[in-house]
Amino acid sequence: MKLRTYQIATRERDQMVEVTDRLREAVGESGVQDGYAIVYCPHTTAGIAINENADPDVVRDVLRRLDEIYPWEHPKDRHAEGNTAAHMKAIQTGTSQLVLIQDGRPVLGTWQGVYFCEFDGPRTRKFHVKIIEG
């Protein structure tokens, strides 16, 4: 099936942008009734996550806790760009998520949404959705 590419502009250094509607759009346009979708981020300082999309405090809490674990400034970081924390957060989040498709719709839990996770913004980024039948 065709690879869909989406562009996204982030406004903050750390930001989680819900992209569930874009996934649903890609699935709907594909015509696939049963299969799976891969949502993939081709960046080393951003990632893709599935998390709660009902309470915006969850996103704020996740970003705060990631900052606690991977502070932006660390005395032993040697990376010349100074964005080691962004790389660590992206590694933690991962570059992709696999979502099942059934009856022409992504299979997500009641409170689940798909997020593009920016850790070195603001930037203009992209992510890909690949729909596979079967």
C-alpha positions, -999 to +999 in steps of 0.1 A: +000+000+000+010+036-005+032+054+020+016+086+034+038+114+046+025+142+068+042+174+077+039+188+112+050+221+127+058+220+164+058+252+186+076+240+218+109+224+226+090+194+241+055+188+227+032+159+221+009+165+191-020+141+187-020+127+151-048+101+156-070+118+130-043+116+104-039+079+111-077+074+107-076+095+074-048+073+060-066+041+070-099+053+055-083+064+022-064+031+019-096+011+017-079-016+039-105-034+061-081-057+080-044-053+084-021-029+102-006+006+101+029+016+109+033+052+121+070+061+117+091+091+126+124+096+106+140+119+132+166+113+159+151+138+184+114+130+180+093+099+183+058+083+181+038+072+211+004+058+220-010+072+251-041+086+268-059+114+248-087+122+271-070+142+299-044+168+287-027+166+321-014+132+311+006+147+283+019+175+305+029+149+332+047+127+307+067+156+293+076+168+329+087+133+340+108+129+308+125+162+317+132+149+352+148+117+338+166+134+310+173+170+320+182+194+291+215+204+307+238+177+322+274+184+332+287+152+315+270+156+282+295+159+253+273+161+223+282+193+205+247+203+196+237+203+233+206+182+227+215+149+243+183+150+263+162+152+231+180+121+217+175+102+250+138+110+251+134+099+214+151+066+222+128+061+252+097+069+231+107+050+200+105+058+163+073+039+155+041+023+166+022-005+150-016-002+151-040-030+141-068-023+116-101-040+118-133-032+099-115-003+082-106+015+114-075+016+137-079-006+167-073+018+196-085+016+232-112+040+245-086+065+259-058+059+234-044+084+209-013+084+187+012+112+193+040+128+175+065+136+202+088+165+197+119+168+219+140+194+201+116+220+187+101+241+176+107+226+141+089+215+110+089+177+110+074+148+091+061+114+099+050+085+077+020+061+078+023+028+059-009+007+057-005-030+051-034-053+042-036-088+057 
